[in-house]
Amino acid sequence: MPNSETNKKVVVVGAGFGGIAAALRARADGHDVTLLDRLSGLGG
């Protein structure tokens, strides 16, 4: 991915495998991440 500005606030909706992967990638890129899901557990 192209370089992007760090410390952006990112919201990922859905805590299935794809949402978790997106949240981990955004966090690894230096962003503040909030992961939301309608259920209390992770993994879809």
PyMOL Python script that loads the backbone (N, CA, C, O; Angstrom):
from pymol import cmd

cmd.read_pdbstr("""\
ATOM      1  N   MET A   1       0.840  -1.185   0.000  1.00  0.00           N
ATOM      2  CA  MET A   1       0.000   0.000   0.000  1.00  0.00           C
ATOM      3  C   MET A   1       0.881   1.242   0.000  1.00  0.00           C
ATOM      4  O   MET A   1       2.003   1.207   0.504  1.00  0.00           O
ATOM      5  N   PRO A   2       0.382   2.335  -0.560  1.00  0.00           N
ATOM      6  CA  PRO A   2       1.150   3.575  -0.537  1.00  0.00           C
ATOM      7  C   PRO A   2       1.325   4.091   0.885  1.00  0.00           C
ATOM      8  O   PRO A   2       0.519   3.799   1.769  1.00  0.00           O
ATOM      9  N   ASN A   3       2.377   4.851   1.090  1.00  0.00           N
ATOM     10  CA  ASN A   3       2.582   5.455   2.404  1.00  0.00           C
ATOM     11  C   ASN A   3       1.442   6.411   2.700  1.00  0.00           C
ATOM     12  O   ASN A   3       0.985   7.141   1.820  1.00  0.00           O
ATOM     13  N   SER A   4       0.991   6.403   3.938  1.00  0.00           N
ATOM     14  CA  SER A   4      -0.088   7.306   4.334  1.00  0.00           C
ATOM     15  C   SER A   4       0.291   7.998   5.630  1.00  0.00           C
ATOM     16  O   SER A   4       1.185   7.561   6.354  1.00  0.00           O
ATOM     17  N   GLU A   5      -0.398   9.071   5.898  1.00  0.00           N
ATOM     18  CA  GLU A   5      -0.190   9.800   7.140  1.00  0.00           C
ATOM     19  C   GLU A   5      -0.564   8.899   8.314  1.00  0.00           C
ATOM     20  O   GLU A   5      -1.583   8.209   8.261  1.00  0.00           O
ATOM     21  N   THR A   6       0.244   8.896   9.369  1.00  0.00           N
ATOM     22  CA  THR A   6      -0.055   8.066  10.533  1.00  0.00           C
ATOM     23  C   THR A   6      -0.946   8.810  11.506  1.00  0.00           C
ATOM     24  O   THR A   6      -1.207  10.002  11.345  1.00  0.00           O
ATOM     25  N   ASN A   7      -1.406   8.100  12.508  1.00  0.00           N
ATOM     26  CA  ASN A   7      -2.257   8.623  13.573  1.00  0.00           C
ATOM     27  C   ASN A   7      -3.626   9.083  13.092  1.00  0.00           C
ATOM     28  O   ASN A   7      -4.204  10.007  13.664  1.00  0.00           O
ATOM     29  N   LYS A   8      -4.146   8.454  12.056  1.00  0.00           N
ATOM     30  CA  LYS A   8      -5.529   8.707  11.673  1.00  0.00           C
ATOM     31  C   LYS A   8      -6.419   7.843  12.550  1.00  0.00           C
ATOM     32  O   LYS A   8      -5.984   6.807  13.054  1.00  0.00           O
ATOM     33  N   LYS A   9      -7.655   8.263  12.734  1.00  0.00           N
ATOM     34  CA  LYS A   9      -8.619   7.466  13.489  1.00  0.00           C
ATOM     35  C   LYS A   9      -9.401   6.614  12.499  1.00  0.00           C
ATOM     36  O   LYS A   9      -9.999   7.133  11.556  1.00  0.00           O
ATOM     37  N   VAL A  10      -9.391   5.300  12.719  1.00  0.00           N
ATOM     38  CA  VAL A  10     -10.022   4.355  11.805  1.00  0.00           C
ATOM     39  C   VAL A  10     -11.073   3.568  12.572  1.00  0.00           C
ATOM     40  O   VAL A  10     -10.818   3.100  13.681  1.00  0.00           O
ATOM     41  N   VAL A  11     -12.259   3.421  11.980  1.00  0.00           N
ATOM     42  CA  VAL A  11     -13.306   2.580  12.550  1.00  0.00           C
ATOM     43  C   VAL A  11     -13.534   1.424  11.590  1.00  0.00           C
ATOM     44  O   VAL A  11     -13.798   1.633  10.406  1.00  0.00           O
ATOM     45  N   VAL A  12     -13.432   0.198  12.107  1.00  0.00           N
ATOM     46  CA  VAL A  12     -13.713  -1.000  11.324  1.00  0.00           C
ATOM     47  C   VAL A  12     -15.017  -1.581  11.857  1.00  0.00           C
ATOM     48  O   VAL A  12     -15.130  -1.885  13.045  1.00  0.00           O
ATOM     49  N   VAL A  13     -16.001  -1.733  10.973  1.00  0.00           N
ATOM     50  CA  VAL A  13     -17.297  -2.280  11.371  1.00  0.00           C
ATOM     51  C   VAL A  13     -17.337  -3.739  10.952  1.00  0.00           C
ATOM     52  O   VAL A  13     -17.251  -4.063   9.768  1.00  0.00           O
ATOM     53  N   GLY A  14     -17.468  -4.614  11.941  1.00  0.00           N
ATOM     54  CA  GLY A  14     -17.489  -6.052  11.695  1.00  0.00           C
ATOM     55  C   GLY A  14     -16.233  -6.694  12.244  1.00  0.00           C
ATOM     56  O   GLY A  14     -15.124  -6.361  11.828  1.00  0.00           O
ATOM     57  N   ALA A  15     -16.406  -7.615  13.181  1.00  0.00           N
ATOM     58  CA  ALA A  15     -15.265  -8.256  13.830  1.00  0.00           C
ATOM     59  C   ALA A  15     -15.102  -9.699  13.374  1.00  0.00           C
ATOM     60  O   ALA A  15     -14.667 -10.557  14.141  1.00  0.00           O
ATOM     61  N   GLY A  16     -15.459  -9.959  12.104  1.00  0.00           N
ATOM     62  CA  GLY A  16     -15.154 -11.253  11.502  1.00  0.00           C
ATOM     63  C   GLY A  16     -13.677 -11.284  11.140  1.00  0.00           C
ATOM     64  O   GLY A  16     -12.921 -10.381  11.499  1.00  0.00           O
ATOM     65  N   PHE A  17     -13.274 -12.324  10.430  1.00  0.00           N
ATOM     66  CA  PHE A  17     -11.855 -12.454  10.098  1.00  0.00           C
ATOM     67  C   PHE A  17     -11.348 -11.285   9.260  1.00  0.00           C
ATOM     68  O   PHE A  17     -10.235 -10.806   9.475  1.00  0.00           O
ATOM     69  N   GLY A  18     -12.157 -10.822   8.307  1.00  0.00           N
ATOM     70  CA  GLY A  18     -11.755  -9.690   7.473  1.00  0.00           C
ATOM     71  C   GLY A  18     -11.629  -8.401   8.256  1.00  0.00           C
ATOM     72  O   GLY A  18     -10.683  -7.640   8.056  1.00  0.00           O
ATOM     73  N   GLY A  19     -12.576  -8.149   9.146  1.00  0.00           N
ATOM     74  CA  GLY A  19     -12.529  -6.947   9.968  1.00  0.00           C
ATOM     75  C   GLY A  19     -11.347  -6.940  10.918  1.00  0.00           C
ATOM     76  O   GLY A  19     -10.697  -5.913  11.116  1.00  0.00           O
ATOM     77  N   ILE A  20     -11.077  -8.103  11.503  1.00  0.00           N
ATOM     78  CA  ILE A  20      -9.923  -8.212  12.401  1.00  0.00           C
ATOM     79  C   ILE A  20      -8.633  -7.974  11.624  1.00  0.00           C
ATOM     80  O   ILE A  20      -7.743  -7.268  12.099  1.00  0.00           O
ATOM     81  N   ALA A  21      -8.529  -8.560  10.430  1.00  0.00           N
ATOM     82  CA  ALA A  21      -7.330  -8.373   9.606  1.00  0.00           C
ATOM     83  C   ALA A  21      -7.154  -6.906   9.224  1.00  0.00           C
ATOM     84  O   ALA A  21      -6.040  -6.383   9.257  1.00  0.00           O
ATOM     85  N   ALA A  22      -8.253  -6.242   8.862  1.00  0.00           N
ATOM     86  CA  ALA A  22      -8.182  -4.824   8.503  1.00  0.00           C
ATOM     87  C   ALA A  22      -7.756  -3.978   9.698  1.00  0.00           C
ATOM     88  O   ALA A  22      -6.950  -3.059   9.554  1.00  0.00           O
ATOM     89  N   ALA A  23      -8.295  -4.285  10.874  1.00  0.00           N
ATOM     90  CA  ALA A  23      -7.946  -3.541  12.083  1.00  0.00           C
ATOM     91  C   ALA A  23      -6.476  -3.739  12.443  1.00  0.00           C
ATOM     92  O   ALA A  23      -5.788  -2.788  12.813  1.00  0.00           O
ATOM     93  N   LEU A  24      -6.001  -4.970  12.335  1.00  0.00           N
ATOM     94  CA  LEU A  24      -4.591  -5.242  12.639  1.00  0.00           C
ATOM     95  C   LEU A  24      -3.666  -4.526  11.660  1.00  0.00           C
ATOM     96  O   LEU A  24      -2.632  -3.991  12.058  1.00  0.00           O
ATOM     97  N   ARG A  25      -4.032  -4.515  10.394  1.00  0.00           N
ATOM     98  CA  ARG A  25      -3.213  -3.837   9.385  1.00  0.00           C
ATOM     99  C   ARG A  25      -3.175  -2.333   9.632  1.00  0.00           C
ATOM    100  O   ARG A  25      -2.114  -1.713   9.562  1.00  0.00           O
ATOM    101  N   ALA A  26      -4.334  -1.753   9.919  1.00  0.00           N
ATOM    102  CA  ALA A  26      -4.388  -0.314  10.187  1.00  0.00           C
ATOM    103  C   ALA A  26      -3.573   0.033  11.422  1.00  0.00           C
ATOM    104  O   ALA A  26      -2.874   1.046  11.442  1.00  0.00           O
ATOM    105  N   ARG A  27      -3.657  -0.804  12.457  1.00  0.00           N
ATOM    106  CA  ARG A  27      -2.881  -0.557  13.684  1.00  0.00           C
ATOM    107  C   ARG A  27      -1.389  -0.682  13.404  1.00  0.00           C
ATOM    108  O   ARG A  27      -0.595   0.118  13.900  1.00  0.00           O
ATOM    109  N   ALA A  28      -1.006  -1.675  12.615  1.00  0.00           N
ATOM    110  CA  ALA A  28       0.407  -1.852  12.264  1.00  0.00           C
ATOM    111  C   ALA A  28       0.931  -0.667  11.455  1.00  0.00           C
ATOM    112  O   ALA A  28       2.120  -0.353  11.503  1.00  0.00           O
ATOM    113  N   ASP A  29       0.040  -0.012  10.713  1.00  0.00           N
ATOM    114  CA  ASP A  29       0.417   1.171   9.937  1.00  0.00           C
ATOM    115  C   ASP A  29       0.432   2.438  10.781  1.00  0.00           C
ATOM    116  O   ASP A  29       0.717   3.520  10.266  1.00  0.00           O
ATOM    117  N   GLY A  30       0.127   2.318  12.082  1.00  0.00           N
ATOM    118  CA  GLY A  30       0.246   3.448  12.995  1.00  0.00           C
ATOM    119  C   GLY A  30      -1.030   4.221  13.258  1.00  0.00           C
ATOM    120  O   GLY A  30      -0.979   5.322  13.806  1.00  0.00           O
ATOM    121  N   HIS A  31      -2.173   3.671  12.881  1.00  0.00           N
ATOM    122  CA  HIS A  31      -3.440   4.372  13.075  1.00  0.00           C
ATOM    123  C   HIS A  31      -4.103   3.950  14.386  1.00  0.00           C
ATOM    124  O   HIS A  31      -3.848   2.862  14.901  1.00  0.00           O
ATOM    125  N   ASP A  32      -4.954   4.824  14.913  1.00  0.00           N
ATOM    126  CA  ASP A  32      -5.777   4.503  16.080  1.00  0.00           C
ATOM    127  C   ASP A  32      -7.020   3.792  15.566  1.00  0.00           C
ATOM    128  O   ASP A  32      -7.744   4.333  14.730  1.00  0.00           O
ATOM    129  N   VAL A  33      -7.276   2.574  16.063  1.00  0.00           N
ATOM    130  CA  VAL A  33      -8.335   1.739  15.503  1.00  0.00           C
ATOM    131  C   VAL A  33      -9.412   1.460  16.540  1.00  0.00           C
ATOM    132  O   VAL A  33      -9.120   1.145  17.694  1.00  0.00           O
ATOM    133  N   THR A  34     -10.669   1.583  16.107  1.00  0.00           N
ATOM    134  CA  THR A  34     -11.819   1.144  16.884  1.00  0.00           C
ATOM    135  C   THR A  34     -12.496   0.049  16.079  1.00  0.00           C
ATOM    136  O   THR A  34     -12.827   0.248  14.910  1.00  0.00           O
ATOM    137  N   LEU A  35     -12.704  -1.109  16.698  1.00  0.00           N
ATOM    138  CA  LEU A  35     -13.328  -2.257  16.044  1.00  0.00           C
ATOM    139  C   LEU A  35     -14.717  -2.446  16.631  1.00  0.00           C
ATOM    140  O   LEU A  35     -14.862  -2.652  17.836  1.00  0.00           O
ATOM    141  N   LEU A  36     -15.742  -2.378  15.783  1.00  0.00           N
ATOM    142  CA  LEU A  36     -17.130  -2.479  16.231  1.00  0.00           C
ATOM    143  C   LEU A  36     -17.795  -3.722  15.660  1.00  0.00           C
ATOM    144  O   LEU A  36     -17.535  -4.110  14.521  1.00  0.00           O
ATOM    145  N   ASP A  37     -18.657  -4.343  16.459  1.00  0.00           N
ATOM    146  CA  ASP A  37     -19.457  -5.469  15.993  1.00  0.00           C
ATOM    147  C   ASP A  37     -20.723  -5.528  16.824  1.00  0.00           C
ATOM    148  O   ASP A  37     -20.732  -5.092  17.976  1.00  0.00           O
ATOM    149  N   ARG A  38     -21.777  -6.054  16.260  1.00  0.00           N
ATOM    150  CA  ARG A  38     -23.043  -6.137  16.997  1.00  0.00           C
ATOM    151  C   ARG A  38     -23.003  -7.220  18.065  1.00  0.00           C
ATOM    152  O   ARG A  38     -23.797  -7.182  19.005  1.00  0.00           O
ATOM    153  N   LEU A  39     -22.098  -8.180  17.942  1.00  0.00           N
ATOM    154  CA  LEU A  39     -21.947  -9.243  18.931  1.00  0.00           C
ATOM    155  C   LEU A  39     -20.767  -8.937  19.844  1.00  0.00           C
ATOM    156  O   LEU A  39     -19.906  -8.130  19.495  1.00  0.00           O
ATOM    157  N   SER A  40     -20.721  -9.571  21.005  1.00  0.00           N
ATOM    158  CA  SER A  40     -19.645  -9.295  21.958  1.00  0.00           C
ATOM    159  C   SER A  40     -18.367 -10.071  21.652  1.00  0.00           C
ATOM    160  O   SER A  40     -17.302  -9.712  22.154  1.00  0.00           O
ATOM    161  N   GLY A  41     -18.446 -11.115  20.848  1.00  0.00           N
ATOM    162  CA  GLY A  41     -17.266 -11.925  20.547  1.00  0.00           C
ATOM    163  C   GLY A  41     -16.624 -11.549  19.224  1.00  0.00           C
ATOM    164  O   GLY A  41     -17.224 -10.853  18.405  1.00  0.00           O
ATOM    165  N   LEU A  42     -15.411 -12.013  19.024  1.00  0.00           N
ATOM    166  CA  LEU A  42     -14.679 -11.774  17.785  1.00  0.00           C
ATOM    167  C   LEU A  42     -14.704 -13.025  16.916  1.00  0.00           C
ATOM    168  O   LEU A  42     -14.907 -14.131  17.417  1.00  0.00           O
ATOM    169  N   GLY A  43     -14.502 -12.852  15.635  1.00  0.00           N
ATOM    170  CA  GLY A  43     -14.331 -13.991  14.750  1.00  0.00           C
ATOM    171  C   GLY A  43     -15.513 -14.317  13.859  1.00  0.00           C
ATOM    172  O   GLY A  43     -15.471 -15.298  13.116  1.00  0.00           O
ATOM    173  N   GLY A  44     -16.561 -13.519  13.916  1.00  0.00           N
ATOM    174  CA  GLY A  44     -17.688 -13.730  13.006  1.00  0.00           C
ATOM    175  C   GLY A  44     -18.687 -14.741  13.469  1.00  0.00           C
ATOM    176  O   GLY A  44     -19.675 -14.995  12.779  1.00  0.00           O
TER     177      GLY A  44
END
""", "prot")
cmd.dss("prot")
cmd.show_as("cartoon", "prot")
cmd.util.cbc("prot")
cmd.orient("prot")
